[in-house]
Each structure stands twice: as C-alpha cells, then as structure tokens.
Amino acid sequence: MSGFNLERAAMKGRLAEQRQNRERLRNRIKGSADAIRTKLNTLLTPVDDLDVPVIDEQWDQLKASWTELAVTNGEIGRLERELD
C-alpha cells in the first residue's frame, strides 16, 4: 500500500471517529437540554424552589459540549473536503 493510500485510510478512520464523537456530543446536548428544561418547568417547581446553581452547572456543560460540537463539525468538514 502506498504512503498516499495509508494517509487516506488514516483520514477515513479519523473521520469515522469524529462522526461518532459528533453523535455522542449531540446526545449529550439533548440530554442537558432536557434536564434543564425539566428543572426550569415552573408548573412542576415553584419559582422560589428552582435549583439555579444546578441549572447553571448544567448550562455550562451544555455550552462546553456545544463548543466541542462546533469544533468537531469543523474537523468533519475539513476531512470530508480533503477526502473528496
């Protein structure tokens, strides 16, 4: 196998890893959003009893995952362009 083919195979492997990571991040973001939405439901929890520190921590996790997803999507786009 030539060096070029080995490089291409490595890039395809990296692309597959990044796609798996994207799905993992999407699921994490959905889970965080669902948890935040539930904790913010004032029909279930009176406003005075909202657990804002926990919600704030979950929001930070959501933002971090979203940032990581944006980077991952950029990497996927770059790899796809290089492989075309």
N, C-alpha and C positions, 0 to 999 in steps of 0.2 A: 504494500500500500504506500503510495507516495505521501510525502510530507503534507501536500495540499489536502489530500483526502483525510489524513489524520486530523488536520486542523479543522476541516469541515465537520468531521464526526464529533470532535470535541465541542464545536459550536452548537451542533444539534443537541448534544447532551446537556449543555448549559441552557439552551432554550427550553428543553423539556423541564429542567429543574426550575427555571424561572416561571414557567406556566403553572407548575404545581404550587410554587410559592404564592403566585397570584391568587389561586383558588383558596389557599389557606388564609391569606390576608382578607379576601372578600368575605369568607365565612366568619372570621374574627370580627370584622367591621359590622357585619349583620348582627352578630351576637351582642356586640357592645351597644349598637343602636337599639336593639330590642330591650336590653336590660335598662338602658337609660330611659327609654320611652315608658317602660313599666314603672320605674321609680318616680317618674315625673307625672304619673297619672293622678291628678288631684281628685278624681272621682273615687279612687281607692285609698289615697293617702291625703289626709288634711294638709294644707299648705304649711302649717306650723310644725308638722311632723316629717317634712321632706328631709331625707338624709343627704343634704347638699355636699358634704365632704366626700361621701362615697360616689355620688353622681359626678363630682368634679374629677375624681381619680379615674372613673370610667371614661369620662370625656377626654382626659389626657391620653388614655390608652387608645381610644378611637382615633384621635389626631395623629398619634405616632404610627398607628397601623395604616392610616390613610396616606401619610407621607411616605412610608415604606412601599405602599402600593403604587404611588406615583413613580417612584424610582424604579420599581420592578417593571411597570408598564413601559417606561423609557428604555430599559435594558432589553425587554422583549422586542420592542420596535427596532432597536439597533441591530439585534441579532437577526431578526427576520429580513431586514434590508440587506445585511451582509450575506445572508444565505440565498437571496434571490438572484 
